[in-house]
């Protein structure tokens, strides 16, 4: 176990904020609380840096949520997107401005943690949290939470932020409820220079054969990140989709350096975001965009909010004030990320029923492409599009209504590559 402070010191110390999980959400929460001048301990079960199954796309909202002075470790900058409908009706759209950047998660997460440490947070790695206690013998008073580690050590805090991933122990303590679970499969494929050059600056998004599924190719130097995602319960079909996708791309002859899988989980609308002095954020709270399953921007933004409100909870002197601050955190999440998730759910429902219509729109209808580009660059969000452009909201509602009575079809047009 590596540690920035001894476990003996932790036994008696009461931290202002303890953050569980050192991914983007946890590192952002730790940074926000530390910048506010509070004592912060960041706990991580793995040794850093570590690999995470993730496409690694950094869209505008992710960039805008980063700490000041953060230099993104881009492996590539995307100016073109090739869209296909289960390998057919292929078309490439291009942009003079960068759409989004691509990173490797080990480097990205490590840099976020280092920024939190520079702000004053302390890090302990190689430790596993068994449970959280807000009452009982391990808790000295009503203003304290005990984070119990594997082996029995109790770390004490005035507030706790759970950012320990989609299978979160802290989320279980809070009572997070989920209503969408998807399976993502991914391969990191080293390729020759000639192949890498063909993909430079361009990604592929393939709308897949199962309802709500899609695949992607993200270039990162001499490696292509190739993945697919679909609803859990379609494991065999999802694996077959990935295999067929790789073969169709002409990449079956290259040996992946890493093959991995991961479950993504979206919260139910009435799922709690806190319990007592414990908050959850990122994947631990089930916060991600339901249609694309994009999670990095949701992790960074919810993590920052969790860190800011954890500071307020740490300062609360009674249960009433603690509850007030926790409700304010929930309101902030729902007013921003919650609106985007609601629109994302509507998009997913329409996409599941009519992927061809979506494909035709985004490849042939200029306003749809502009909306896609605006979201990836960060000049707008799904929620802002619906709020500020009534026509977009009406179109989505109409598409959802039409989808409810129509069977899935292929694209209404056959776009060609630009």
C-alpha positions in Angstrom: 0.0 0.0 0.0 1.3 3.4 -0.9 0.3 6.3 1.3 0.8 10.0 1.7 0.1 9.7 5.4 0.4 6.9 7.9 -2.6 4.9 9.0 -1.7 5.5 12.6 -2.3 9.2 12.0 -5.7 8.5 10.4 -7.1 6.6 13.4 -7.6 9.7 15.5 -7.8 12.4 12.9 -11.2 13.6 11.7 -11.0 14.8 8.1 -13.3 17.5 6.8 -14.0 15.4 3.7 -13.1 11.8 2.7 -13.5 11.0 -0.9 -13.8 7.3 -1.9 -12.5 6.6 -5.5 -9.9 8.5 -7.4 -11.4 8.5 -10.9 -12.6 11.8 -12.6 -15.5 12.2 -10.2 -13.5 11.5 -7.0 -10.5 13.6 -8.1 -12.7 16.5 -9.0 -14.5 16.3 -5.6 -11.2 16.1 -3.8 -9.9 19.1 -5.7 -13.0 21.2 -5.1 -13.0 20.5 -1.3 -9.2 21.0 -1.0 -9.3 24.3 -2.9 -11.8 25.5 -0.3 -9.1 25.0 2.3 -10.5 21.9 3.9 -8.6 18.8 5.0 -9.3 16.1 2.4 -8.4 12.4 2.1 -8.7 10.6 -1.2 -9.0 6.8 -1.0 -8.4 4.5 -4.0 -8.3 0.7 -4.0 -5.9 0.5 -7.0 -2.4 1.7 -7.4 -2.2 4.6 -9.8 -2.1 4.9 -12.8 -4.5 2.1 -13.7 -6.5 1.2 -16.8 -10.2 1.8 -17.1 -12.5 0.6 -19.8 -13.4 3.9 -21.5 -13.4 5.4 -25.0 -11.6 8.4 -23.6 -13.5 11.1 -25.5 -13.2 14.6 -23.9 -16.1 16.7 -25.1 -16.5 20.4 -24.4 -18.4 20.0 -21.0 -15.5 17.8 -19.8 -12.9 20.4 -20.8 -14.8 23.2 -19.2 -15.1 21.3 -15.8 -11.3 20.7 -15.5 -9.2 22.5 -12.8 -7.5 25.8 -13.9 -4.2 25.1 -15.6 -5.0 21.5 -16.5 -3.3 20.5 -19.7 -5.2 17.7 -21.4 -2.9 14.8 -22.5 -4.6 14.4 -25.9 -3.6 11.4 -28.0 -5.5 12.9 -31.0 -7.8 15.8 -31.9 -11.0 14.9 -33.8 -12.1 16.9 -36.8 -14.1 14.3 -38.6 -16.8 11.7 -37.7 -17.7 8.8 -39.9 -21.2 7.4 -39.2 -22.5 4.1 -40.4 -25.7 2.1 -39.8 -24.5 -1.4 -38.8 -21.7 -1.1 -41.4 -23.9 0.4 -44.1 -24.9 3.9 -45.4 -21.5 5.3 -44.5 -20.9 9.0 -44.5 -18.2 11.2 -43.1 -18.9 14.7 -41.7 -16.0 17.1 -41.2 -15.4 20.2 -39.2 -12.7 23.0 -39.4 -12.8 23.3 -35.6 -11.9 20.5 -33.3 -14.9 18.5 -32.3 -13.4 16.8 -29.3 -10.1 15.2 -28.0 -9.1 11.7 -27.1 -7.1 10.7 -24.0 -5.9 7.5 -22.3 -7.6 7.2 -19.0 -4.5 6.2 -16.9 -2.7 9.4 -17.7 -5.8 11.6 -17.5 -6.9 10.2 -14.1 -3.4 10.5 -12.7 -3.2 14.1 -13.7 -6.5 14.9 -12.1 -5.3 13.3 -8.8 -2.1 15.3 -9.0 -4.1 18.5 -9.3 -6.1 17.5 -6.2 -2.9 16.8 -4.3 -1.4 20.1 -5.3 -4.6 21.8 -4.0 -3.9 20.1 -0.6 -5.7 16.7 -0.8 -3.9 13.7 0.6 -4.0 10.3 -1.2 -4.0 6.8 0.0 -4.0 4.0 -2.6 -4.3 0.2 -2.3 -7.1 0.5 0.3 -10.6 -1.0 0.0 -13.6 0.5 1.7 -15.8 -2.2 3.3 -18.7 0.0 4.5 -19.7 3.4 5.8 -21.2 3.9 9.3 -23.1 7.0 10.4 -24.1 5.5 13.8 -22.6 2.9 16.1 -19.4 2.4 18.1 -17.1 3.5 15.3 -18.7 6.9 15.2 -17.8 9.3 18.1 -20.5 11.9 17.5 -23.4 12.9 15.2 -21.2 15.1 13.1 -18.9 12.3 12.1 -18.9 9.5 9.6 -16.8 6.4 9.8 -15.4 5.0 6.5 -14.4 1.4 7.5 -11.6 -0.1 5.5 -11.0 -3.8 4.8 -9.1 -5.0 7.9 -11.2 -2.9 10.2 -9.5 0.5 10.2 -12.0 3.4 10.5 -11.2 6.7 8.8 -13.3 9.5 10.3 -14.8 12.5 8.4 -17.3 15.3 8.7 -18.5 14.5 5.2 -18.0 11.6 2.7 -18.2 11.6 -1.1 -18.7 8.3 -2.8 -17.1 8.2 -6.2 -16.2 4.5 -6.3 -17.6 3.5 -9.6 -20.7 1.9 -11.0 -20.6 -1.0 -8.4 -20.3 1.5 -5.6 -20.3 0.4 -1.9 -21.1 4.0 -1.0 -23.9 4.1 -3.6 -25.3 1.0 -1.9 -25.2 2.8 1.5 -27.0 5.8 0.1 -29.6 3.5 -1.7 -28.9 4.5 -5.3 -31.5 3.0 -7.6 -30.8 2.2 -11.3 -33.2 1.8 -14.2 -30.7 1.3 -17.2 -27.8 -1.0 -17.2 -25.6 -1.5 -20.3 -22.6 -3.7 -21.2 -19.6 -2.1 -22.9 -16.9 -4.2 -24.5 -13.6 -2.7 -25.7 -10.3 -3.6 -27.3 -7.1 -1.6 -27.4 -5.6 -2.6 -30.8 -2.0 -1.6 -31.7 -1.8 -1.0 -35.5 0.9 -0.3 -38.0 1.8 3.3 -38.8 0.0 3.2 -42.2 -3.3 2.1 -40.5 -2.9 4.7 -37.7 -2.4 7.5 -40.3 -5.7 6.6 -42.0 -7.6 7.1 -38.7 -5.7 10.2 -37.6 -8.2 13.0 -36.6 -11.2 10.9 -37.4 -13.5 8.6 -35.4 -16.1 6.1 -36.4 -19.6 5.8 -34.8 -21.6 2.8 -36.0 -25.3 2.5 -35.0 -25.5 -1.2 -34.1 -27.7 -4.2 -34.8 -29.4 -4.4 -31.4 -31.8 -1.7 -30.2 -29.9 1.1 -28.5 -26.5 -0.3 -29.4 -23.6 1.4 -31.1 -19.8 0.9 -31.8 -16.9 3.3 -32.0 -13.3 3.6 -33.2 -11.2 6.2 -31.4 -7.6 6.6 -32.7 -4.9 7.3 -30.1 -1.5 7.4 -31.8 -0.4 3.9 -32.8 -3.5 2.3 -31.0 -7.1 2.2 -31.9 -9.7 2.0 -29.1 -12.5 -0.1 -30.6 -15.7 -0.8 -28.6 -19.4 -1.5 -28.6 -22.2 -1.0 -26.1 -25.7 -2.4 -25.7 -28.3 -3.3 -23.1 -27.2 -5.8 -20.4 -28.7 -9.2 -21.0 -27.4 -9.3 -24.6 -23.9 -10.4 -23.7 -23.5 -13.0 -26.5 -24.9 -10.7 -29.1 -22.8 -7.8 -27.9 -19.6 -9.9 -28.0 -20.6 -11.1 -31.6 -21.2 -7.4 -32.6 -17.7 -6.5 -31.4 -16.1 -9.4 -33.2 -18.0 -8.6 -36.4 -17.3 -4.9 -36.1 -13.5 -5.5 -35.8 -13.5 -7.9 -38.7 -15.5 -5.5 -40.9 -12.9 -2.8 -40.2 -10.1 -5.1 -41.3 -8.6 -5.1 -37.8 -9.1 -8.8 -37.0 -5.5 -9.6 -37.8 -4.1 -7.3 -35.1 -3.8 -8.6 -31.5 -5.4 -6.4 -28.9 -3.1 -5.3 -26.1 -6.1 -5.1 -23.8 -9.6 -6.6 -24.0 -12.1 -5.5 -21.3 -15.7 -5.1 -20.4 -17.7 -2.8 -18.1 -21.3 -2.2 -17.0 -22.6 1.3 -17.1 -25.5 2.2 -14.9 -28.0 5.1 -15.1 -29.9 6.3 -12.0 -33.7 6.1 -11.7 -35.3 9.6 -11.6 -36.2 9.2 -7.9 -32.8 7.7 -6.9 -31.2 9.5 -3.8 -28.0 11.4 -4.1 -27.2 11.5 -0.4 -27.8 9.9 3.0 -26.9 11.9 6.1 -23.4 13.3 5.6 -22.7 11.1 2.6 -23.0 12.2 -1.0 -22.5 10.3 -4.2 -21.4 11.5 -7.6 -20.3 10.2 -11.0 -20.9 6.5 -11.8 -21.5 5.8 -8.1 -24.7 8.0 -8.4 -25.6 6.5 -11.8 -24.9 9.9 -13.4 -24.2 9.5 -17.2 -25.9 10.4 -20.4 -28.3 7.5 -21.2 -28.2 7.6 -25.0 -24.4 7.8 -25.6 -23.5 6.5 -22.1 -20.9 9.4 -22.0 -19.7 9.6 -18.4 -16.5 11.6 -18.1 -18.3 15.0 -18.3 -20.9 13.9 -15.8 -18.2 12.6 -13.5 -16.2 15.8 -13.6 -19.2 18.1 -13.2 -21.0 16.1 -10.5 -17.7 15.5 -8.7 -17.0 19.2 -8.5 -20.5 19.9 -7.1 -20.2 17.0 -4.6 -16.9 18.5 -3.3 -18.3 21.9 -3.0 -21.4 20.7 -1.1 -19.4 18.3 1.0 -17.6 21.3 2.4 -20.9 22.8 3.4 -22.0 19.5 5.0 -18.7 19.3 6.9 -19.5 22.7 8.4 -23.1 21.7 9.3 -23.7 21.5 13.1 -26.9 19.6 13.1 -29.1 17.2 11.1 -31.4 19.9 9.8 -28.5 21.9 8.3 -26.9 18.7 6.9 -30.2 17.8 5.2 -30.6 21.3 3.8 -27.1 21.2 2.2 -27.7 17.7 0.8 -31.0 18.8 -0.7 -29.2 21.8 -2.3 -26.7 19.4 -3.8 -29.4 17.2 -5.2 -31.2 20.3 -6.7 -27.9 21.4 -8.4 -27.4 18.0 -9.9 -31.0 17.7 -11.1 -31.2 21.2 -12.5 -28.2 20.6 -14.7 -27.2 17.0 -15.3 -30.7 15.8 -14.6 -32.2 17.8 -17.5 -29.5 16.4 -19.8 -30.3 12.9 -18.7 -34.0 13.3 -19.3 -33.4 14.4 -22.8 -30.9 11.6 -23.3 -33.5 9.1 -22.2 -35.9 10.4 -24.8 -33.1 10.3 -27.4 -32.3 6.7 -26.5 -36.0 5.7 -26.8 -36.3 7.2 -30.2 -32.9 5.7 -31.3 -33.9 2.2 -30.1 -36.9 2.3 -32.4 -35.7 4.3 -35.4 -31.9 4.2 -35.7 -32.2 4.8 -39.4 -34.1 8.0 -39.0 -31.4 9.3 -36.6 -28.6 8.2 -38.9 -30.3 10.0 -41.9 -30.8 13.2 -39.9 -27.3 13.5 -38.5 -25.6 12.7 -41.9 -28.0 14.6 -44.2 -29.7 17.3 -42.2 -27.3 20.2 -41.6 -29.0 21.5 -38.3 -28.7 18.0 -36.8 -25.0 17.8 -37.6 -24.5 21.3 -36.2 -26.3 20.3 -33.0 -24.0 17.2 -32.7 -20.9 19.4 -33.3 -22.1 22.0 -30.8 -22.6 19.4 -28.1 -19.2 17.8 -28.6 -17.5 21.2 -28.6 -19.3 22.3 -25.5 -21.2 25.3 -27.0 -24.5 23.7 -26.1 -25.9 20.6 -24.4 -28.9 18.3 -25.1 -30.8 20.1 -22.4 -30.0 23.6 -23.7 -30.9 22.6 -27.2 -34.4 21.6 -26.1 -34.8 24.6 -23.8 -33.6 27.2 -26.3 -34.9 25.7 -29.5 -38.6 24.8 -29.2 -38.4 23.2 -32.6 -35.8 20.7 -31.4 -38.1 19.7 -28.5 -41.1 19.3 -30.8 -39.0 17.3 -33.2 -37.8 15.0 -30.4 -41.4 14.6 -29.1 -42.7 13.9 -32.6 -39.9 11.4 -33.3 -40.7 9.6 -30.0 -44.4 9.4 -30.9 -43.6 8.1 -34.3 -41.1 5.7 -32.9 -43.7 4.2 -30.6 -45.9 3.1 -33.5 -43.2 2.3 -36.1 -40.9 -0.7 -36.5 -37.2 -0.1 -36.8 -36.1 0.6 -40.4 -32.9 1.2 -42.2 -31.9 4.8 -43.2 -34.4 6.6 -45.3 -31.6 7.8 -47.5 -28.3 6.4 -48.6 -25.7 9.1 -47.9 -22.3 8.9 -49.5 -18.9 9.7 -48.0 -17.9 13.3 -48.2 
